[in-house]
Amino acid sequence: MSAPNIRRAVQLLPACATTGIGSLPHTQVELGLQVALSMDIPFLPQLPVGKPSELMIPAALEGLPGLRFDDEGLCTVDLSAWEAGRAEFEAKLESALSAGALEAYEPSPEACRAWRPFLWEVEHRKLAFAKVQLAGPFTVRSVARTDSGLSALEVPGLDQGMFRLVLARSLAMVKALRRVGTTPLFFLDEPGLFAFQRMNPRHLLALQELRLLVVALQREGALVGLHCCGNTDWGALLDSQPDLLSLDVRLSLDAMLEEGEALERFLSSGATLSLGIIPTDLSSTYEVTELADSVEASLKAALPRGFTFPRVVSTMLLTPACGLAMRTVQDAERILAELKVAQRRLRGALDAERPLLHSPPPH
């Protein structure tokens, strides 16, 4: 499916459909899958509790020579081990990318125990959409350090090795989902973009590479999302042309809406928003219907000219603000139940104004 055709698939997403960011606190695959499959758009559950190899950076960089990580998922690369294994690593990667034979780069059971069971469920349930995620290339290279303390972004060969590994793994996951008959929603998890600076040439290059990855995944038939749970340069992210932009509502919605021209370009392309509407910070106090009403008010006040609230909400996704692995099972269940409450509130607001959905498109 070509990129223009897959972009049209955004319009087939259910209004205010629920899905997850990715991680869950469960330790049993079956229970994690049960939760993930209960969402409107089922998502791949990552289960890192007691399994640090399933934390986001180690999972994304699985197979990188010299990679080490601790119980918190903090990654370092032993540069001597990297240099020793680099030639073989790069040759295998180049061969796989050139031939499109990427099965070896799908997540192993060490990196994601639920990957194979999730594919089975997607195929046998004949799911129209399925959501998966992987730490994105800006974040993995910003967070991972060499054994001398340098960011991987500062080590050219290692920098490119990490990018191409994330590229291969992302393409492998999308291809696997396409083989089982679904339209993938592939989210690149990029919390590291909070540190993005337009004045930093290396950051600008990394953003261009992120855009290349987005295009490559779209060409493989995926709807591509970018998730950043911190504040960032929202104009730059909107202009990187993902199909979905995922953010923490309380932290970032108003800041993102201030990027009027970039948001207009984003929405005009047929892309949509994925709003992390339920806080995952347990110190937060809130009332769910008030959160939903606040989203409605913000969108109505700040959407670009010609984009009505019903038009935007009709394809918008709803999620928790961030992953849930560091919460208890009980807290995760409460947050996901509250997600349904917010969904009902926003769908009610949409139904009240649905005639506006058929108004003429903007000029």
Secondary structure, DSSP 8 states (H G I E B T S, - for coil): --HHHHHHGGGGS-TTEE---SB-S-SSHHHHHHHHHTSSS-B--B--TT-GGGSHHHHHTTT-TTEEE-TT--EEE-HHHHHHHHHHHHHHHHHHHHHT--GGGS--TTT-TTHHHHHHHHHHHT-SEEEEEEE-HHHHHHH-EETTS-BGGGSHHHHHHHHHHHHHHHHHHHHHHHHTT-EEEEEEE-GGGGG--TT-HHHHHHHHHHHHHHHHHHHTT-EEEEEESS---HHHHHTT--SEEEEEHHHHHHHHHT-HHHHHHHHHTT-EEEEEEE---TT----HHHHHHHHHHHHHHHS-TT--HHHHHTT-EEEESS--TTS-HHHHHHHHHHHHHHHHHHHHHHHHTGGGGGS----
